[in-house]
């Protein structure tokens, strides 16, 4: 669900960088693509840095291309003489280096501030022949204002046919689709939206509830006059899909959930706490948030009967929170260690706190699941078969939750795919998406009911 930013440093590397500095007063040309290998516990990570200069200002992006096709925005880049310095906020890191006299390499140090760890990172200027592929897939970039002072990055890959909008998971940006999006352009007009708080989109201090994030998607559609697109969302983007599909289904033609149909998108958790959805943290975040809302409503209610009614409802929510905690306790006792920490920063925390409960969605649905997931952790004392069995049971529980209220939904199971199914199983996902879209009518009457659970 989250964008994984692995620890990038653990051992030094030696690439024989020429550390000689430029003559006094000379300014090196650092525009272009730079690349070097950083050794991590396993495997080594290739790092690429793209630098440009427009209107007197530096702009740069960093790629950890062995981890994700997405990019990390570079901030506070400065060049003083031959000394280069920049920050990568999403990785919590700072780089400082010296450009060589011939301008072909940069010898420097990568520092992860929070961990207090440093290691050499030596970069060489890439040529057309030596440059590593960064999945720059020919898109154009525009920024769409969704609220006063809030602009979202929108990628446009072009193409012809029905409009498709790609929405990334938590922590990713639209660039995570840089390799997948071009496979769609032969048949569709393809866009991607980077949600607020990430990448080059605005990062305000508020506005991270699912209602606001869903409205952002609709605002982009309105601004660009995109009529009845198919929304394709990965991971946490499932909540934005379910929001639009239940609040404004007449504005879309269909929804595709790429391993995204979990508790934040379809909440109908089994009563048996021994069969949690994936991951248990998500259920806990949703249920605690709903309990807090109920308690606030009790305090603000004007009459005693209403307070009693709300109290009875909050008792049910409290039982759900207890079940979530029991599910997490079961994970720990099974050897899984501490529950995953999804809220790694204030924006993630706000997004998790702003979740809601969705059941029925009034739009055609294709849900593709990794079932079971490949590469899942195997806790100590647990066999791989047992861990895989637990994962499959959890996925099947979520599929049951989805289809209980959406019986016409099309479900695709991809055995042993990774969470990023559109990367690990690109050809299968592409075929399934095309088949689904081809079945959608060109126009559809808007349903009369709203399927969002009112709380």
PAKOL-877729 format. One record per residue (C-alpha): residue in one letter; x, y, z. Coordinates in steps of 0.02 Angstrom, whole numbers, padded with zeros to 5 digits, always signed. Layout:
N
AXYZ/...
// end
This chain:
455
X+00000+00000+00000/X+00135+00121+00043/X+00275+00176-00067/X+00427+00082-00004/X+00581+00188+00023/X+00711+00062+00074/X+00865+00107+00174/X+00981+00160+00036/X+01146+00154+00127/X+01239+00018+00219/X+01409+00003+00139/X+01527+00115+00044/X+01564+00102-00141/X+01717+00151-00239/X+01697+00203-00420/X+01861+00295-00442/X+01787+00469-00455/X+01905+00608-00501/X+01892+00725-00352/X+01993+00866-00428/X+01899+01031-00418/X+01871+01159-00553/X+01979+01313-00571/X+01931+01454-00454/X+01777+01548-00513/X+01727+01416-00641/X+01549+01349-00638/X+01522+01172-00699/X+01378+01119-00809/X+01278+00992-00707/X+01123+00981-00817/X+01085+00809-00883/X+01073+00633-00810/X+01191+00566-00678/X+01196+00389-00611/X+01287+00278-00486/X+01263+00120-00384/X+01229+00122-00198/X+01256-00039-00102/X+01110-00088+00010/X+01093-00248+00112/X+01017-00335-00040/X+01019-00298-00180/X+01128-00152-00237/X+01024-00002-00290/X+01051+00099-00447/X+01023+00285-00419/X+00992+00408-00560/X+00980+00597-00548/X+00905+00708-00682/X+00949+00894-00672/X+00883+01036-00779/X+00890+01225-00767/X+00753+01341-00826/X+00727+01526-00792/X+00879+01529-00680/X+00813+01392-00565/X+00873+01214-00540/X+00749+01069-00551/X+00794+00888-00519/X+00719+00716-00491/X+00799+00562-00415/X+00760+00382-00462/X+00796+00224-00364/X+00763+00123-00520/X+00782-00049-00443/X+00641-00011-00321/X+00510+00084-00419/X+00486+00175-00586/X+00423+00322-00483/X+00535+00471-00449/X+00581+00567-00292/X+00572+00756-00308/X+00736+00843-00266/X+00726+01002-00162/X+00846+01140-00111/X+00972+01103-00247/X+01119+01223-00245/X+01284+01236-00336/X+01422+01342-00260/X+01578+01333-00366/X+01601+01147-00388/X+01506+01102-00229/X+01335+01024-00259/X+01205+00999-00124/X+01024+00942-00130/X+00890+00862-00021/X+00768+00720-00053/X+00629+00750+00072/X+00535+00588+00039/X+00690+00487+00081/X+00740+00602+00224/X+00911+00621+00146/X+01041+00750+00097/X+01175+00735-00036/X+01334+00839-00042/X+01467+00817-00174/X+01604+00894-00280/X+01598+00903-00469/X+01757+00840-00551/X+01869+00956-00651/X+01814+00881-00816/X+01629+00888-00767/X+01604+00702-00795/X+01578+00642-00617/X+01524+00695-00443/X+01603+00623-00287/X+01495+00645-00135/X+01407+00580+00019/X+01228+00523+00042/X+01161+00551+00218/X+01000+00484+00291/X+00968+00616+00422/X+00848+00525+00538/X+00958+00371+00548/X+01120+00469+00558/X+01197+00357+00424/X+01311+00415+00285/X+01396+00330+00139/X+01484+00382-00020/X+01377+00400-00176/X+01479+00433-00331/X+01387+00485-00488/X+01444+00484-00669/X+01368+00583-00811/X+01264+00465-00918/X+01273+00464-01107/X+01140+00405-01228/X+01231+00239-01238/X+01258+00214-01051/X+01100+00289-00975/X+00990+00170-00877/X+00807+00166-00930/X+00700+00275-00817/X+00531+00237-00896/X+00514+00415-00961/X+00368+00368-01071/X+00337+00523-01173/X+00209+00608-01061/X+00173+00791-01045/X+00148+00872-00875/X+00019+00999-00825/X-00042+01064-00659/X-00227+01076-00620/X-00295+01188-00482/X-00421+01089-00377/X-00437+01218-00238/X-00367+01393-00218/X-00180+01370-00198/X-00187+01179-00222/X-00118+01114-00387/X-00106+00931-00436/X+00020+00858-00558/X-00069+00776-00704/X+00026+00669-00829/X-00042+00653-01005/X+00025+00505-01104/X-00085+00544-01254/X-00165+00405-01353/X-00332+00384-01438/X-00500+00316-01383/X-00595+00314-01220/X-00515+00412-01078/X-00424+00318-00940/X-00361+00397-00778/X-00227+00309-00675/X-00220+00337-00486/X-00071+00281-00383/X-00062+00199-00212/X-00011+00282-00049/X+00158+00365-00065/X+00173+00340-00253/X+00146+00470-00387/X+00073+00453-00561/X+00250+00415-00620/X+00234+00240-00548/X+00137+00204-00709/X+00274+00269-00824/X+00303+00095-00896/X+00123+00031-00890/X+00033+00185-00958/X+00110+00178-01134/X+00040+00001-01155/X-00134+00079-01148/X-00112+00223-01269/X-00144+00121-01427/X-00327+00104-01376/X-00359+00238-01245/X-00324+00419-01200/X-00219+00400-01043/X-00195+00519-00896/X-00121+00501-00722/X-00150+00605-00566/X-00028+00629-00422/X-00132+00655-00265/X-00101+00803-00152/X+00042+00786-00030/X+00155+00686-00146/X+00277+00714-00287/X+00262+00882-00372/X+00081+00909-00319/X+00043+01036-00183/X+00062+00974-00004/X-00058+01075+00104/X-00075+01044+00290/X-00254+00982+00271/X-00374+00905+00147/X-00328+00720+00156/X-00497+00641+00195/X-00563+00521+00064/X-00702+00647+00027/X-00575+00780-00019/X-00460+00662-00114/X-00608+00597-00213/X-00664+00775-00250/X-00488+00812-00313/X-00507+00675-00444/X-00675+00745-00497/X-00602+00922-00503/X-00465+00865-00623/X-00595+00780-00732/X-00698+00939-00737/X-00550+01054-00770/X-00485+00948-00915/X-00661+00908-00978/X-00629+00721-00965/X-00799+00640-00992/X-00843+00472-00917/X-00668+00400-00898/X-00622+00228-00834/X-00532+00253-00668/X-00390+00129-00636/X-00320+00135-00460/X-00182+00041-00371/X-00183-00001-00185/X-00250+00143-00077/X-00320+00227-00233/X-00460+00101-00211/X-00539+00219-00085/X-00543+00359-00214/X-00620+00240-00341/X-00755+00187-00218/X-00788+00369-00171/X-00818+00422-00351/X-00913+00261-00391/X-01034+00289-00248/X-01049+00479-00244/X-01043+00524-00430/X-01056+00362-00530/X-01136+00451-00677/X-00969+00536-00710/X-00872+00376-00743/X-00887+00226-00859/X-00804+00096-00747/X-00680+00060-00608/X-00526-00052-00608/X-00451-00099-00439/X-00269-00155-00454/X-00244-00252-00292/X-00345-00108-00220/X-00507-00187-00161/X-00464-00196+00023/X-00545-00125+00180/X-00522+00057+00130/X-00620+00024-00032/X-00746-00111+00018/X-00785-00122+00202/X-00887-00274+00249/X-00768-00362+00366/X-00806-00542+00417/X-00869-00555+00596/X-00734-00683+00631/X-00585-00584+00695/X-00474-00732+00653/X-00493-00690+00468/X-00429-00511+00454/X-00420-00412+00294/X-00253-00352+00226/X-00171-00271+00317/X-00251-00275+00492/X-00189-00097+00521/X-00311-00030+00390/X-00463-00102+00478/X-00403-00029+00643/X-00378+00144+00567/X-00551+00144+00488/X-00641+00077+00642/X-00554+00192+00766/X-00595+00340+00656/X-00778+00292+00649/X-00784+00264+00838/X-00711+00438+00866/X-00844+00512+00752/X-00983+00426+00849/X-00915+00486+01017/X-00905+00664+00951/X-01085+00653+00891/X-01140+00593+01065/X-01066+00748+01146/X-01142+00867+01019/X-01317+00788+01014/X-01456+00900+01083/X-01570+00769+01161/X-01552+00615+01269/X-01639+00489+01151/X-01518+00535+01012/X-01370+00517+01130/X-01430+00345+01183/X-01452+00292+01002/X-01277+00352+00958/X-01206+00266+01112/X-01281+00101+01057/X-01205+00124+00884/X-01036+00167+00960/X-01042+00006+01061/X-01045-00089+00897/X-00897+00012+00834/X-00803-00028+00994/X-00829-00214+00963/X-00753-00192+00790/X-00600-00104+00863/X-00581-00248+00986/X-00588-00373+00842/X-00456-00274+00747/X-00340-00276+00897/X-00368-00462+00918/X-00324-00489+00735/X-00163-00391+00758/X-00124-00488+00916/X-00146-00648+00817/X-00022-00585+00687/X+00107-00550+00821/X+00080-00716+00908/X+00101-00804+00741/X+00274-00731+00732/X+00240-00582+00622/X+00315-00457+00744/X+00242-00283+00763/X+00101-00229+00646/X+00156-00135+00491/X+00176+00051+00519/X+00079+00134+00378/X+00080+00309+00450/X+00262+00353+00418/X+00231+00540+00402/X+00095+00668+00444/X+00016+00658+00271/X+00001+00469+00280/X-00072+00488+00454/X-00202+00612+00390/X-00250+00499+00244/X-00272+00349+00358/X-00375+00452+00481/X-00485+00512+00338/X-00541+00341+00277/X-00724+00295+00265/X-00830+00139+00244/X-00891+00091+00070/X-00994-00061+00023/X-01095-00053-00137/X-01024+00046-00283/X-01140+00095-00426/X-01021+00070-00570/X-00951-00078-00669/X-00804-00153-00573/X-00651-00253-00620/X-00548-00304-00469/X-00380-00387-00497/X-00300-00468-00345/X-00131-00545-00310/X-00199-00705-00235/X-00091-00756-00147/X+00045-00623-00147/X+00222-00667-00195/X+00364-00629-00077/X+00260-00615+00082/X+00359-00621+00246/X+00371-00793+00327/X+00370-00768+00516/X+00488-00868+00624/X+00412-01036+00667/X+00293-01028+00519/X+00314-01122+00357/X+00302-01035+00189/X+00146-01137+00153/X+00064-01076+00314/X+00107-00895+00278/X+00042-00911+00100/X-00117-00992+00165/X-00150-00848+00285/X-00121-00723+00146/X-00240-00812+00028/X-00373-00825+00163/X-00360-00638+00192/X-00374-00597+00007/X-00523-00712-00013/X-00607-00628+00135/X-00590-00460+00047/X-00655-00530-00117/X-00807-00594-00021/X-00831-00420+00054/X-00826-00341-00118/X-00943-00463-00204/X-01069-00468-00061/X-01136-00298-00113/X-01068-00296-00291/X-01114-00467-00362/X-01086-00412-00542/X-00904-00363-00509/X-00777-00455-00615/X-00640-00534-00508/X-00470-00586-00575/X-00349-00684-00466/X-00164-00681-00511/X-00075-00817-00412/X+00094-00766-00342/X+00090-00590-00412/X+00163-00447-00311/X+00060-00303-00243/X+00112-00199-00395/X+00019-00318-00509/X+00032-00201-00658/X+00221-00220-00648/X+00242-00405-00604/X+00101-00463-00720/X+00094-00323-00847/X+00034-00426-00996/X-00105-00512-00899/X-00165-00351-00819/X-00164-00262-00987/X-00267-00400-01068/X-00392-00403-00924/X-00411-00214-00925/X-00439-00208-01113/X-00568-00348-01106/X-00661-00259-00965/X-00663-00091-01052/X-00723-00168-01214/X-00878-00231-01123/X-00926-00060-01057/X-01064+00034-01146/X-01020+00203-01216/X-01155+00284-01109/X-01245+00228-00954/X-01390+00301-00857/X-01343+00361-00684/X-01407+00253-00541/X-01535+00330-00426/X-01464+00275-00259/X-01308+00325-00166/X-01211+00175-00105/X-01095+00260+00016/X-01125+00205+00195/X-01195+00351+00293/X-01121+00363+00467/
// end
